[in-house]
Amino acid sequence: MAWSAAQYLKFEDERTRPARDLLAQVPDDLVAGTVYDLGCGPGNSTELLVRRFPGRGVRGVDSAADMLRAARERLPGVDFVECDLARWNPPEPAALLFANAVFQWLPDHVALLARLMDGLRPGGVLAVQMPDNLNEPSHLMMEESALAGNWRGAFSEGTPRRKTLPAPAAYFDALGPKAARVDVWLTAYNHPMADAGAIVEWVKGTGLRPYLDRIPAEERDGFAADYERRLAAAYPPMADGRLLLRFPRLFIVAVKA
């Protein structure tokens, strides 16, 4: 999957807000040790960690070369590593494993998060945020458009729709035996968007990317236009003409016993 840092950062403030909210729940008295930003992307969340924990030797981990290029330009003093998070472990027990909107892409991420708890120091923190928006029009319309036009043959064996997040109890069950404390909560953000085209631009940086990667280049504009029409019908305008993009996100903070 080809991730674009430039596309992702078109809505940098909106994408960074959940990272700020997640970081606010990390205890001030964090144990000594390294802080990792897992799925660091272009470094917007890493920058928050550097400011919050100066002198900690913050490190970023991501699998996308373009994202890492942007992150290194943004934070030249930070060590960024290209790696598949499904196989990654900290080289030594960490103080904080922070992940903003990445684990929803990885298979069996509940078991993966439980394994990462073993990579924390006692008192260390696993802090994770994941989009929980698959039942929102923004994603339901992707499925409709994928199967509607000349490009539908690209999805003859199924669409790239990721799995719905499990119920909160699954995270308590997996992390609880290794934790002194586990918090899980859901926050629904509401983002005013100029029009349906703005929503398309938003999701081009994330959820729409796997669909576009499947479609032949000559059909992508047609797919995007079909998707935009469906979004315009699914999101009624507010009084000022803008559309309100509802975006639920799941948050998890676990402190290792």
Buried (B, 14 or more C-beta within 10 A) or exposed (E): EEBBBEBBBBBEEBBBBBBBBBBEEBEEEBBEBBBBBBBBBBBBBBBBBBEBBEEBEBBBBBBBEBBBEBBBEBBEEBEBBEBEBEEBEBEEBBBBBBBBBBBBBBEEBBEBBBEBBEBBBEBBBBBBBBBBBBEBBBBBBBBEBBEBBEBBEBBEEEBBBBEEBEEBEEBBBBBBEBBEEBBBEEBEBEBEBEBBBBBBBBBBBBBBBBBBEBBEEEBBEBBBBBBBEBBBEBBEEEEEEBBEBEBBBBBBBBBBE
